[in-house]
């Protein structure tokens, strides 16, 4: 025997006798690989030549740092593989060419709990299918840390493909989650810090249609991270998710986050995602309720049924604050839902303090089918900044129901494919945001308003709404109220720059039985001038908080700026009267239009010559149509009446009626509003229509009521013009 062979033989004997190596005087276990094959036996040694067979054997192994659990590629192993209370570095992977498969059947494929330092790589996890018996997640990792998922494909599970719960320092790389139900990849927890420091890179969420058993919440998401902090989603793709969500309501999104802090979504693509028939969302990306300090950057969204970028806050979520969307693109998103807009903004909490500080910068938004950006009727917010973006829409580029004086639109490019380039940044500030303030910079407080044109001045009269909003108990509708603040008056020469003339009909706080007490309702003021008596006459709706009083009030003044004095109140024709208006014809005759008979029918009365009383004969119009908020005007010897449906504070479709005389008969025709949100009058209720100096054009005054915070209700002033004999209203909130 040669010396070399003797040395090799001695070395092999030493290796076999020594279970550990010494490093710096410390004994270190030698890493070992445990092999598994469908042709193995659990009584074997777990070596390459004598592999184990069942994954249940893993729980009986005494694992050491650096050990590996290796499954033979091309073979299928019955799951689940369960690892719990393990804090050793262990790799679970395949050996041979290709990947091994763990079949969870109707259960999970991999379950990890209270463990750390595990790495799963080069595996396929399958279940029986979301509609074929499986009721679980594919790979579930809970209360664990320092876990790696690399090159793992997960499919056929009813819930999430990969589910991470209350875990930290996890890395997911090259994971493909497809044909699952609730989500492809889901991060979850119990609070914002329970899941943290998680990276999801180079991964795909494909064709995860929805959970067939979930009828109460969204499902069919691509990658969803919630109740987490410091999460990175990088170079990932989500496509064709959400198409079989079994419910109508809030829906899935390709890649999104909620109730989280410091989430970064970057270099990702989300496209062709869907939602159910009647479902919402189905969008590309979403910063949802309770998100703070998040960034979506360098991402691409296209051809999603919902908005490419959802910016959402829902009631009950923690505050949404300080988020950014930068250097992203959207092409033809909003095909079906999300306001049919590429960018959709929504806040069901209706508290602007809960939804603030967005930076939307250097994005390229193109929607050849519909709107580029839309603010929903529920979108109260504060300090949203849109800087350096390119917005292109089919007709309307921007539709909004709520803008805030702290919003910033700067250096944006706006293009309508039908109308060309638009100068919206300047128009938004001059015509939308700023007109809600008077010349001193204070917010105009004149709701349910009307206008008097007298001696080259426009006088705007409206309800003063201040103080906290409260709900009157025992009502069958949302009877929200604020203390009656009286009637305010503003003056202008151009309908743009307004001087506050103060409260011209003041309420009282010293007599609870007074019709002008702050506990009452004082609304819908309309002022006309009587050339015979030289008096300015104010008609209004007076009521109790529960709407049981239902009267008109009449006040007079020697000057348009008041003060006005209440001289009478009564129920016209002995019937209750709520929403009302006054119309003065060219011949000097004036008429009262008021909703009566429990708002089912409208009455028309001619006023007496002094405008203080009603003549005895009256007409019933729009019988059993339940119309309110009347606004009357005339054009080319025809009279037009625009009303709204009785839906409380919620907006609805306006309708116009036509007559040859104010007393009728009146024929109800159609909706005068056109374009986006015409079916809800652009989120508002029309209160008055003022003729302009240019023949055939009118100014429409409307209120965008915020039922939960009435004093912050916005105004919408629109244009009305005629297409032959048909009045057409275009919202100034639609560009």
C-alpha positions as CSV (number, residue, x, y, z in Angstrom):
1,X,0.0,0.0,0.0
2,X,1.4,3.4,-0.9
3,X,1.8,6.3,1.5
4,X,-1.0,8.3,-0.3
5,X,-3.5,5.5,0.0
6,X,-2.6,5.0,3.7
7,X,-3.2,8.8,4.3
8,X,-6.5,8.8,2.5
9,X,-7.7,5.7,4.5
10,X,-6.7,7.3,7.8
11,X,-8.4,10.6,6.8
12,X,-11.7,8.7,5.9
13,X,-11.6,6.9,9.3
14,X,-11.1,10.2,11.2
15,X,-13.9,11.8,9.2
16,X,-16.3,9.0,10.0
17,X,-15.5,9.0,13.7
18,X,-15.7,12.8,14.2
19,X,-19.2,14.3,14.4
20,X,-18.0,17.8,14.7
21,X,-15.0,20.0,13.6
22,X,-13.1,22.3,15.9
23,X,-12.9,25.9,14.9
24,X,-11.1,28.3,17.2
25,X,-11.5,25.7,19.9
26,X,-15.2,25.4,19.4
27,X,-16.9,22.2,18.1
28,X,-19.0,23.0,15.0
29,X,-21.4,20.4,13.6
30,X,-20.7,19.3,10.0
31,X,-23.6,20.4,7.7
32,X,-25.6,17.4,6.4
33,X,-28.0,17.0,3.5
34,X,-31.1,14.9,4.0
35,X,-32.4,13.5,0.7
36,X,-36.0,12.6,-0.1
37,X,-37.4,10.6,-3.0
38,X,-40.7,9.0,-3.8
39,X,-38.8,5.8,-4.2
40,X,-37.2,6.2,-0.7
41,X,-38.1,4.8,2.7
42,X,-38.5,6.6,6.0
43,X,-36.3,3.8,7.6
44,X,-33.4,4.8,5.4
45,X,-30.5,7.0,6.4
46,X,-31.6,10.0,4.3
47,X,-28.5,9.8,2.1
48,X,-28.4,10.2,-1.6
49,X,-28.3,6.5,-2.1
50,X,-30.8,5.8,0.8
51,X,-33.3,8.7,0.7
52,X,-36.3,9.2,2.9
53,X,-39.7,9.2,1.4
54,X,-42.2,11.2,3.4
55,X,-42.0,14.9,4.3
56,X,-43.5,14.0,7.7
57,X,-40.0,12.6,8.5
58,X,-38.7,16.2,8.6
59,X,-40.2,16.8,12.1
60,X,-38.3,13.9,13.5
61,X,-34.9,15.0,12.2
62,X,-32.4,16.6,14.6
63,X,-31.3,19.4,12.4
64,X,-28.1,21.4,12.7
65,X,-26.9,24.7,11.3
66,X,-26.2,24.4,7.6
67,X,-28.3,21.3,7.0
68,X,-30.2,20.8,3.8
69,X,-33.5,19.1,3.1
70,X,-33.4,18.1,-0.6
71,X,-36.3,16.7,-2.6
72,X,-35.7,14.9,-5.9
73,X,-36.6,17.0,-8.8
74,X,-39.4,15.9,-11.1
75,X,-41.1,14.0,-8.3
76,X,-44.2,14.9,-6.2
77,X,-44.3,14.8,-2.4
78,X,-47.4,14.8,-0.3
79,X,-47.6,17.9,1.9
80,X,-47.7,19.7,4.1
81,X,-44.0,20.2,5.0
82,X,-44.2,21.6,8.5
83,X,-41.4,23.4,10.3
84,X,-41.9,25.1,13.6
85,X,-39.7,26.4,16.4
86,X,-36.6,26.1,14.3
87,X,-33.8,28.7,14.6
88,X,-31.1,27.0,12.6
89,X,-29.9,27.7,9.1
90,X,-31.6,25.2,7.0
91,X,-32.1,25.0,3.2
92,X,-35.1,23.3,1.7
93,X,-34.6,22.7,-2.0
94,X,-34.5,20.3,-4.9
95,X,-31.7,18.1,-6.2
96,X,-31.3,16.9,-9.7
97,X,-32.4,18.7,-12.8
98,X,-35.6,20.9,-12.4
99,X,-37.8,21.3,-9.4
100,X,-39.5,19.0,-6.9
101,X,-43.2,19.4,-6.2
102,X,-45.0,19.5,-2.9
103,X,-48.7,18.8,-3.2
104,X,-50.8,20.3,-0.5
105,X,-53.9,18.8,-2.1
106,X,-56.8,20.3,-0.1
107,X,-54.4,21.7,2.6
108,X,-51.2,23.8,2.6
109,X,-48.0,22.7,1.0
110,X,-45.5,24.4,3.4
111,X,-46.3,25.6,6.9
112,X,-43.6,27.6,8.8
113,X,-44.2,29.0,12.3
114,X,-42.0,30.6,15.0
115,X,-38.9,29.9,13.1
116,X,-35.9,31.7,11.5
117,X,-33.0,31.3,9.1
118,X,-34.8,29.0,6.7
119,X,-34.3,29.1,2.9
120,X,-36.8,27.6,0.4
121,X,-35.6,27.4,-3.1
122,X,-36.3,25.7,-6.5
123,X,-39.6,24.2,-5.5
124,X,-43.1,23.9,-6.9
125,X,-46.1,24.0,-4.6
126,X,-49.5,22.8,-5.9
127,X,-53.0,22.4,-4.5
128,X,-56.1,20.8,-5.8
129,X,-57.5,24.2,-7.0
130,X,-59.5,27.0,-5.6
131,X,-62.8,25.4,-6.7
132,X,-61.7,21.7,-6.5
133,X,-61.5,21.2,-2.7
134,X,-58.5,23.3,-1.6
135,X,-59.3,25.7,1.3
136,X,-55.9,26.9,2.3
137,X,-52.8,29.0,1.5
138,X,-50.0,27.5,-0.4
139,X,-47.0,28.5,1.7
140,X,-47.8,30.0,5.1
141,X,-45.1,31.7,7.1
142,X,-46.1,33.1,10.5
143,X,-44.4,34.7,13.5
144,X,-41.0,34.0,11.9
145,X,-37.9,35.9,10.7
146,X,-34.9,35.8,8.4
147,X,-36.7,33.5,5.9
148,X,-35.8,33.3,2.2
149,X,-38.1,32.2,-0.6
150,X,-36.3,31.9,-3.9
151,X,-37.5,30.4,-7.2
152,X,-40.7,28.9,-5.8
153,X,-43.8,28.5,-7.9
154,X,-47.2,28.3,-6.1
155,X,-50.5,27.4,-7.7
156,X,-53.9,25.8,-7.0
157,X,-54.7,27.2,-3.6
158,X,-58.0,28.8,-2.6
159,X,-56.5,31.5,-0.4
160,X,-53.1,33.1,-0.9
161,X,-50.3,31.4,-2.8
162,X,-47.7,32.8,-0.4
163,X,-49.0,34.1,2.9
164,X,-46.7,36.0,5.3
165,X,-48.2,36.8,8.7
166,X,-46.5,38.8,11.5
167,X,-43.0,38.1,10.3
168,X,-39.8,40.1,9.9
169,X,-36.7,40.2,7.7
170,X,-38.1,38.0,4.9
171,X,-36.9,37.9,1.3
172,X,-39.0,36.7,-1.6
173,X,-37.2,36.4,-4.9
174,X,-38.3,34.9,-8.3
175,X,-41.6,33.7,-6.8
176,X,-44.4,32.9,-9.2
177,X,-47.9,32.8,-7.7
178,X,-50.6,31.8,-10.2
179,X,-54.1,30.2,-10.3
180,X,-54.7,30.9,-6.6
181,X,-57.9,32.4,-5.2
182,X,-57.6,35.3,-2.7
183,X,-54.1,36.6,-3.6
184,X,-50.9,35.6,-5.3
185,X,-48.7,37.0,-2.5
186,X,-50.2,38.4,0.7
187,X,-48.4,40.1,3.7
188,X,-50.6,40.5,6.7
189,X,-50.5,41.1,10.5
190,X,-52.2,42.4,13.5
191,X,-50.8,46.0,13.4
192,X,-48.6,48.1,11.3
193,X,-45.4,46.8,12.8
194,X,-46.2,43.1,13.1
195,X,-44.8,42.4,9.6
196,X,-41.7,44.4,8.7
197,X,-38.5,44.5,6.7
198,X,-39.8,42.4,3.8
199,X,-38.6,42.4,0.2
200,X,-40.4,40.9,-2.7
201,X,-38.3,41.0,-5.9
202,X,-38.5,39.7,-9.4
203,X,-41.8,37.9,-8.7
204,X,-45.0,37.4,-10.6
205,X,-48.7,37.2,-9.6
206,X,-50.6,35.7,-12.6
207,X,-54.2,34.7,-13.0
208,X,-55.3,34.6,-9.4
209,X,-59.0,35.0,-10.1
210,X,-60.7,35.2,-6.7
211,X,-61.8,33.2,-3.6
212,X,-65.1,31.5,-4.4
213,X,-66.1,31.4,-0.7
214,X,-65.5,35.0,0.1
215,X,-68.7,37.0,-0.4
216,X,-67.9,39.8,2.1
217,X,-64.6,41.3,0.9
218,X,-62.3,41.6,-2.1
219,X,-60.3,38.7,-3.5
220,X,-58.3,38.0,-6.6
221,X,-55.4,40.3,-5.8
222,X,-51.9,40.0,-7.3
223,X,-49.5,41.2,-4.6
224,X,-51.1,42.7,-1.5
225,X,-49.2,43.9,1.6
226,X,-51.0,45.2,4.7
227,X,-50.4,45.7,8.4
228,X,-46.7,46.1,7.7
229,X,-43.8,48.5,7.8
230,X,-40.7,48.8,5.6
231,X,-41.7,46.6,2.7
232,X,-40.0,46.7,-0.7
233,X,-41.8,45.4,-3.9
234,X,-39.3,45.6,-6.7
235,X,-39.3,44.4,-10.4
236,X,-42.6,42.4,-10.0
237,X,-45.5,41.8,-12.3
238,X,-49.2,41.3,-11.8
239,X,-51.6,40.4,-14.6
240,X,-55.0,38.9,-15.2
241,X,-56.0,38.7,-11.6
242,X,-59.4,39.2,-10.0
243,X,-61.7,38.1,-12.9
244,X,-63.7,35.6,-10.8
245,X,-64.3,37.5,-7.5
246,X,-67.8,36.2,-6.4
247,X,-69.3,39.4,-5.2
248,X,-70.4,42.9,-6.0
249,X,-68.5,45.5,-4.0
250,X,-64.9,46.5,-3.4
251,X,-62.6,44.6,-5.5
252,X,-59.0,43.4,-6.2
253,X,-55.9,45.2,-7.4
254,X,-52.8,44.0,-9.1
255,X,-50.2,45.4,-6.6
256,X,-51.3,47.4,-3.6
257,X,-50.9,48.2,0.1
258,X,-53.1,49.3,3.0
259,X,-52.6,50.0,6.7
260,X,-48.9,50.2,6.2
261,X,-45.9,52.5,6.6
262,X,-42.9,53.0,4.4
263,X,-43.8,50.6,1.6
264,X,-41.9,51.1,-1.6
265,X,-43.3,49.7,-4.9
266,X,-40.9,50.3,-7.7
267,X,-40.0,49.1,-11.2
268,X,-43.2,47.0,-11.4
269,X,-45.7,46.3,-14.1
270,X,-49.4,45.7,-13.5
271,X,-51.7,45.1,-16.4
272,X,-54.9,43.4,-17.6
273,X,-56.2,43.0,-14.1
274,X,-59.9,42.6,-13.7
275,X,-62.9,42.6,-11.3
276,X,-66.3,40.9,-11.2
277,X,-69.4,42.0,-12.9
278,X,-70.7,44.8,-10.7
279,X,-67.5,44.8,-8.6
280,X,-65.2,47.7,-8.0
281,X,-61.5,48.2,-8.5
282,X,-59.7,45.7,-10.7
283,X,-56.9,48.2,-11.0
284,X,-53.1,48.3,-11.4
285,X,-51.6,49.9,-8.3
286,X,-53.2,51.3,-5.1
287,X,-52.2,53.2,-2.1
288,X,-55.2,52.4,0.1
289,X,-56.6,53.2,3.6
290,X,-54.1,53.9,6.4
291,X,-51.0,54.1,4.2
292,X,-48.2,56.5,5.3
293,X,-44.8,57.4,3.9
294,X,-45.2,55.1,0.9
295,X,-43.8,55.5,-2.6
296,X,-44.8,54.0,-6.0
297,X,-42.1,54.9,-8.5
298,X,-40.9,53.9,-12.0
299,X,-44.0,51.6,-12.4
300,X,-46.1,50.8,-15.5
301,X,-49.8,50.2,-15.6
302,X,-51.9,49.4,-18.6
303,X,-55.2,48.0,-19.8
304,X,-56.6,47.3,-16.3
305,X,-60.4,47.3,-15.7
306,X,-59.9,49.6,-12.7
307,X,-57.8,52.7,-12.2
308,X,-54.1,52.4,-13.0
309,X,-53.4,54.2,-9.7
310,X,-55.9,54.1,-7.0
311,X,-55.5,56.7,-4.2
312,X,-58.0,55.6,-1.6
313,X,-59.0,56.1,2.1
314,X,-61.8,54.1,3.6
315,X,-63.9,54.9,6.7
316,X,-62.4,53.3,9.8
317,X,-58.8,53.2,8.5
318,X,-56.0,55.0,10.2
319,X,-54.8,58.3,8.7
320,X,-53.5,58.3,5.1
321,X,-50.6,60.7,4.9
322,X,-47.3,61.7,3.1
323,X,-47.4,59.3,0.1
324,X,-45.8,59.7,-3.4
325,X,-46.4,58.4,-6.9
326,X,-43.4,59.4,-9.1
327,X,-42.1,58.6,-12.6
328,X,-44.9,56.2,-13.4
329,X,-47.1,55.6,-16.4
330,X,-50.7,54.5,-17.1
331,X,-52.0,53.6,-20.6
332,X,-55.8,53.0,-21.1
333,X,-56.6,52.0,-17.6
334,X,-60.1,52.4,-16.0
335,X,-61.8,50.3,-18.7
336,X,-64.7,49.2,-16.5
337,X,-64.5,50.7,-12.9
338,X,-62.5,53.0,-10.8
339,X,-64.5,55.9,-12.2
340,X,-63.3,54.8,-15.6
341,X,-60.3,56.9,-14.9
342,X,-56.6,56.2,-15.1
343,X,-56.1,57.9,-11.7
344,X,-58.9,57.7,-9.2
345,X,-59.2,59.4,-5.9
346,X,-61.7,58.4,-3.2
347,X,-62.2,59.0,0.5
348,X,-65.3,57.4,2.1
349,X,-64.3,58.7,5.6
350,X,-65.1,62.2,4.1
351,X,-62.6,63.7,6.6
352,X,-60.0,65.7,4.8
353,X,-57.7,65.5,7.8
354,X,-57.5,61.7,7.4
355,X,-56.5,62.0,3.7
356,X,-53.6,64.4,3.0
357,X,-50.2,65.1,1.6
358,X,-49.9,63.3,-1.8
359,X,-47.1,64.1,-4.2
360,X,-48.0,63.0,-7.7
361,X,-45.0,63.9,-9.9
362,X,-43.5,63.4,-13.3
363,X,-46.1,60.7,-14.3
364,X,-47.3,60.0,-17.8
365,X,-51.1,59.3,-17.8
366,X,-52.9,58.5,-21.1
367,X,-56.5,57.3,-21.2
368,X,-57.8,57.1,-24.8
369,X,-61.1,55.6,-23.6
370,X,-62.1,58.0,-20.9
371,X,-60.8,60.3,-18.1
372,X,-57.1,60.7,-17.1
373,X,-57.8,61.7,-13.5
374,X,-60.9,61.7,-11.4
375,X,-61.8,62.9,-7.9
376,X,-64.8,61.0,-6.7
377,X,-67.8,62.7,-5.1
378,X,-66.4,61.2,-1.9
379,X,-62.8,62.6,-2.0
380,X,-62.3,65.2,0.7
381,X,-58.6,65.6,1.1
382,X,-55.9,68.2,1.9
383,X,-52.6,69.2,0.2
384,X,-52.5,67.0,-2.9
385,X,-49.7,68.1,-5.2
386,X,-49.6,67.4,-9.0
387,X,-46.3,68.5,-10.5
388,X,-44.8,68.0,-13.9
389,X,-47.3,65.3,-15.1
390,X,-48.6,64.7,-18.6
391,X,-52.4,64.0,-18.5
392,X,-54.2,62.9,-21.7
393,X,-57.8,61.9,-21.8
394,X,-60.3,61.1,-24.5
395,X,-62.7,64.1,-23.9
396,X,-62.5,65.1,-20.3
397,X,-59.0,65.0,-18.9
398,X,-59.9,65.8,-15.3
399,X,-63.1,65.3,-13.4
400,X,-63.4,66.4,-9.8
401,X,-65.9,66.8,-7.0
402,X,-63.6,68.0,-4.3
403,X,-60.5,70.2,-4.5
404,X,-58.8,71.8,-1.6
405,X,-57.3,75.2,-1.3
406,X,-54.0,73.6,-0.3
407,X,-53.8,71.6,-3.5
408,X,-51.1,72.4,-5.9
409,X,-51.2,72.0,-9.7
410,X,-47.9,73.0,-11.3
411,X,-46.2,72.5,-14.6
412,X,-48.6,69.8,-15.8
413,X,-49.5,69.2,-19.4
414,X,-53.2,68.6,-20.2
415,X,-54.5,67.3,-23.5
416,X,-58.0,66.3,-24.5
417,X,-57.9,64.0,-27.6
418,X,-61.1,65.7,-28.8
419,X,-60.4,69.3,-27.7
420,X,-56.6,69.7,-27.9
421,X,-54.3,71.1,-25.3
422,X,-55.8,72.7,-22.2
423,X,-54.4,75.3,-19.8
424,X,-55.7,73.6,-16.7
425,X,-53.2,74.6,-14.0
426,X,-54.1,78.2,-14.3
427,X,-57.8,77.5,-14.7
428,X,-57.9,75.2,-11.7
429,X,-56.5,77.9,-9.5
430,X,-58.4,80.9,-10.9
431,X,-61.8,79.4,-11.6
432,X,-62.1,76.5,-9.1
433,X,-59.9,76.7,-6.0
434,X,-59.8,80.5,-5.5
435,X,-63.5,81.4,-6.2
436,X,-64.5,79.7,-3.0
437,X,-63.0,82.7,-1.2
438,X,-63.9,86.3,-1.0
439,X,-61.5,89.3,-1.6
440,X,-60.1,89.0,2.0
441,X,-59.2,85.4,1.5
442,X,-62.0,84.0,3.6
443,X,-64.1,81.0,2.5
444,X,-67.5,82.0,1.0
445,X,-70.2,80.8,3.3
446,X,-73.4,81.0,1.3
447,X,-75.1,77.6,0.6
448,X,-78.4,76.9,-1.2
449,X,-77.8,80.3,-2.8
450,X,-79.5,82.7,-5.1
451,X,-78.4,85.8,-7.0
452,X,-80.0,89.3,-7.4
453,X,-78.7,91.5,-10.2
454,X,-79.3,95.2,-9.2
455,X,-77.6,98.4,-10.2
456,X,-74.8,96.7,-12.0
457,X,-74.0,94.5,-9.0
458,X,-74.5,90.8,-8.4
459,X,-75.7,90.1,-4.9
460,X,-75.2,86.5,-3.7
461,X,-77.4,85.3,-0.9
462,X,-76.9,82.0,0.9
463,X,-77.2,80.0,4.1
464,X,-74.5,80.4,6.7
465,X,-73.3,77.0,7.8
466,X,-70.9,76.8,10.7
467,X,-70.4,74.8,13.8
468,X,-70.4,71.0,14.1
469,X,-72.6,68.8,12.1
470,X,-75.0,66.5,14.0
471,X,-77.7,63.9,13.2
472,X,-81.2,64.6,14.3
473,X,-82.4,61.4,16.1
474,X,-85.5,59.4,15.2
475,X,-85.5,60.3,11.5
476,X,-86.0,57.9,8.6
477,X,-83.4,59.7,6.5
478,X,-79.9,61.2,7.2
479,X,-81.2,64.3,8.8
480,X,-77.8,66.1,9.3
481,X,-77.9,69.6,10.7
482,X,-75.7,72.5,11.8
483,X,-76.9,75.5,13.9
484,X,-78.8,77.9,11.7
485,X,-76.4,80.8,10.9
486,X,-78.8,83.1,9.1
487,X,-78.4,84.5,5.6
488,X,-75.1,85.9,4.2
489,X,-74.7,88.3,1.3
490,X,-71.7,88.9,-1.0
491,X,-71.4,91.4,-3.8
492,X,-69.5,91.3,-7.1
493,X,-69.3,93.0,-10.5
494,X,-68.0,90.0,-12.4
495,X,-69.3,86.9,-10.6
496,X,-65.7,86.1,-9.7
497,X,-64.4,88.6,-7.1
498,X,-66.7,88.8,-4.1
499,X,-67.0,91.2,-1.2
500,X,-68.5,89.9,2.0
501,X,-71.3,92.2,3.1
502,X,-72.0,90.1,6.2
503,X,-75.1,88.4,7.6
504,X,-78.1,90.2,6.3
505,X,-80.7,88.1,8.2
506,X,-79.3,87.2,11.6
507,X,-80.4,84.2,13.7
508,X,-81.2,84.5,17.4
509,X,-80.0,82.6,20.4
510,X,-82.2,84.1,23.0
511,X,-85.6,82.8,22.0
512,X,-85.9,79.0,21.3
513,X,-89.4,79.5,20.0
514,X,-88.4,82.0,17.4
515,X,-88.5,80.9,13.8
516,X,-85.0,82.3,13.4
517,X,-83.5,80.5,16.4
518,X,-80.2,78.7,15.7
519,X,-81.9,75.4,16.6
520,X,-84.2,75.9,13.5
521,X,-83.6,75.6,9.8
522,X,-83.2,78.7,7.6
523,X,-82.4,77.8,4.0
524,X,-82.9,78.4,0.3
525,X,-82.8,82.2,0.4
526,X,-84.0,84.0,-2.8
527,X,-84.2,87.8,-3.1
528,X,-86.1,89.9,-5.6
529,X,-86.6,93.7,-6.0
530,X,-90.0,95.3,-6.1
531,X,-90.0,98.4,-8.3
532,X,-93.4,99.5,-7.0
533,X,-92.6,99.4,-3.2
534,X,-88.9,100.0,-3.6
535,X,-88.4,97.0,-1.2
536,X,-86.0,94.1,-1.5
537,X,-88.0,90.9,-0.6
538,X,-86.4,87.7,0.7
539,X,-88.2,84.4,0.6
540,X,-86.8,81.4,2.4
541,X,-87.6,77.9,3.7
542,X,-88.2,77.9,7.5
543,X,-88.3,74.7,9.4
544,X,-87.6,72.7,12.6
545,X,-84.6,70.4,12.6
546,X,-86.9,67.4,11.9
547,X,-88.6,69.2,9.0
548,X,-92.0,69.1,10.7
549,X,-92.6,72.9,10.5
550,X,-92.4,73.2,6.7
551,X,-93.1,76.9,6.1
552,X,-92.0,79.8,3.9
553,X,-90.7,82.9,5.5
554,X,-90.8,86.4,4.0
555,X,-88.4,89.2,5.0
556,X,-87.9,92.8,3.7
557,X,-85.2,95.4,3.5
558,X,-84.7,98.9,2.0
559,X,-81.3,97.9,0.7
560,X,-79.9,94.8,-1.0
561,X,-77.2,94.5,1.6
562,X,-79.9,94.4,4.4
563,X,-80.5,94.1,7.2
564,X,-83.7,92.1,6.4
565,X,-86.6,91.8,8.8
566,X,-88.8,88.8,9.0
567,X,-92.4,90.0,8.4
568,X,-94.3,86.7,7.8
569,X,-94.2,82.9,7.7
570,X,-96.9,80.5,6.6
571,X,-97.7,77.2,4.8
572,X,-98.7,78.1,1.2
573,X,-102.1,76.9,0.3
574,X,-102.4,75.3,3.7
575,X,-99.8,72.7,2.6
576,X,-96.3,72.0,3.9
577,X,-93.5,73.7,2.0
578,X,-89.8,72.7,2.0
579,X,-87.3,73.4,-0.9
580,X,-88.4,76.5,-2.8
581,X,-87.4,79.2,-5.2
582,X,-88.7,82.6,-6.4
583,X,-88.9,83.5,-10.1
584,X,-89.4,87.1,-11.3
585,X,-90.6,87.4,-14.9
586,X,-89.8,90.1,-17.3
587,X,-93.3,91.7,-16.8
588,X,-92.6,92.1,-13.1
589,X,-94.8,89.3,-11.9
590,X,-93.2,86.9,-9.5
591,X,-93.9,83.2,-8.6
592,X,-93.2,80.8,-5.8
593,X,-92.2,77.3,-6.7
594,X,-92.2,75.0,-3.6
595,X,-91.9,71.2,-2.9
596,X,-95.1,70.2,-1.1
597,X,-97.3,67.2,-0.1
598,X,-94.4,65.5,1.6
599,X,-92.2,66.4,-1.4
600,X,-94.3,64.3,-3.7
601,X,-95.6,67.3,-5.8
602,X,-94.5,70.8,-6.5
603,X,-96.8,73.8,-6.3
604,X,-96.7,77.1,-8.2
605,X,-98.2,80.3,-6.9
606,X,-98.2,83.9,-8.2
607,X,-97.1,86.4,-5.7
608,X,-99.1,89.5,-4.8
609,X,-98.0,92.8,-6.3
610,X,-96.0,93.7,-3.2
611,X,-94.3,90.2,-3.3
612,X,-95.2,89.6,0.3
613,X,-98.2,87.2,-0.1
614,X,-99.6,84.7,-2.5
615,X,-102.5,85.0,-4.8
616,X,-105.2,82.4,-4.0
617,X,-105.0,80.3,-7.2
618,X,-102.1,77.8,-7.5
619,X,-101.0,75.0,-9.8
620,X,-99.8,71.5,-8.9
621,X,-97.0,70.3,-11.2
622,X,-94.7,67.3,-11.4
623,X,-97.3,65.4,-9.5
624,X,-96.0,62.3,-7.6
625,X,-92.5,62.9,-9.1
626,X,-90.8,63.6,-5.8
627,X,-88.8,66.5,-7.0
628,X,-87.1,69.2,-4.9
629,X,-84.5,72.1,-5.2
630,X,-86.3,74.0,-8.0
631,X,-84.5,76.5,-10.2
632,X,-86.4,78.5,-12.8
633,X,-85.3,80.6,-15.7
634,X,-86.7,81.7,-19.1
635,X,-85.3,81.8,-22.6
636,X,-87.0,82.8,-25.9
637,X,-90.5,82.8,-24.5
638,X,-90.2,79.5,-22.8
639,X,-89.9,78.7,-19.1
640,X,-87.5,76.1,-17.8
641,X,-87.6,74.4,-14.4
642,X,-84.7,72.2,-13.2
643,X,-85.2,70.0,-10.1
644,X,-83.5,67.1,-8.3
645,X,-84.9,63.9,-6.9
646,X,-85.4,63.5,-3.2
647,X,-82.4,61.4,-2.1
648,X,-81.4,63.3,1.1
649,X,-77.9,64.7,0.9
650,X,-76.8,62.3,-1.9
651,X,-76.6,63.7,-5.4
652,X,-78.9,62.4,-8.2
653,X,-79.9,63.1,-11.7
654,X,-81.3,66.5,-12.5
655,X,-84.3,66.8,-14.8
656,X,-85.7,69.8,-16.6
657,X,-89.3,70.7,-17.5
658,X,-90.6,73.2,-20.0
659,X,-93.7,75.4,-20.0
660,X,-95.2,78.3,-21.9
661,X,-96.2,80.1,-18.7
662,X,-94.8,79.9,-15.1
663,X,-98.1,78.5,-13.9
664,X,-97.9,75.7,-16.4
665,X,-98.7,73.2,-17.6
666,X,-95.1,71.8,-17.3
667,X,-93.7,68.9,-19.3
668,X,-90.8,67.1,-17.8
669,X,-88.2,66.3,-20.4
670,X,-84.7,65.0,-19.6
671,X,-81.4,65.5,-17.8
672,X,-79.7,68.8,-18.9
673,X,-76.3,67.7,-17.7
674,X,-73.9,66.1,-20.1
675,X,-70.5,64.3,-19.8
676,X,-68.9,62.5,-16.9
677,X,-71.0,62.2,-13.7
678,X,-74.1,63.8,-15.4
679,X,-76.2,61.1,-13.8
680,X,-75.4,62.6,-10.4
681,X,-75.3,66.3,-11.5
682,X,-71.5,66.1,-11.1
683,X,-71.9,65.3,-7.4
684,X,-74.0,68.4,-6.7
685,X,-77.5,69.8,-6.3
686,X,-78.6,72.8,-8.4
687,X,-79.9,75.8,-6.4
688,X,-80.2,78.7,-8.8
689,X,-79.7,79.7,-12.5
690,X,-78.6,83.2,-13.3
691,X,-78.9,84.7,-16.8
692,X,-75.6,86.2,-18.1
693,X,-75.2,89.3,-20.2
694,X,-74.4,87.1,-23.2
695,X,-77.7,86.0,-24.7
696,X,-78.4,82.3,-24.3
697,X,-75.9,81.6,-21.6
698,X,-76.5,81.1,-17.9
699,X,-74.6,80.5,-14.7
700,X,-75.7,77.5,-12.7
701,X,-75.1,77.6,-9.0
702,X,-75.0,74.2,-7.2
703,X,-74.0,72.8,-3.8
704,X,-71.7,69.7,-3.4
705,X,-73.1,68.7,0.0
706,X,-70.9,67.1,2.6
707,X,-73.5,65.6,4.8
708,X,-71.0,64.7,7.5
709,X,-69.4,68.2,7.6
710,X,-71.9,70.6,6.2
711,X,-69.9,73.8,6.8
712,X,-67.2,72.5,4.5
713,X,-69.7,71.7,1.7
714,X,-68.3,72.9,-1.6
715,X,-69.8,74.9,-4.4
716,X,-70.1,74.1,-8.1
717,X,-70.7,76.8,-10.6
718,X,-71.4,75.6,-14.1
719,X,-72.3,76.9,-17.6
720,X,-75.7,76.4,-19.2
721,X,-76.2,77.0,-22.9
722,X,-78.8,76.0,-25.4
723,X,-78.6,73.5,-28.2
724,X,-81.5,74.7,-30.2
725,X,-84.3,74.4,-27.6
726,X,-82.5,72.0,-25.3
727,X,-80.7,73.4,-22.2
728,X,-77.2,71.8,-21.8
729,X,-75.1,72.0,-18.6
730,X,-71.4,71.4,-18.6
731,X,-69.5,71.1,-15.3
732,X,-66.6,73.4,-14.8
733,X,-65.2,70.5,-12.8
734,X,-64.8,68.5,-16.0
735,X,-61.8,69.3,-18.3
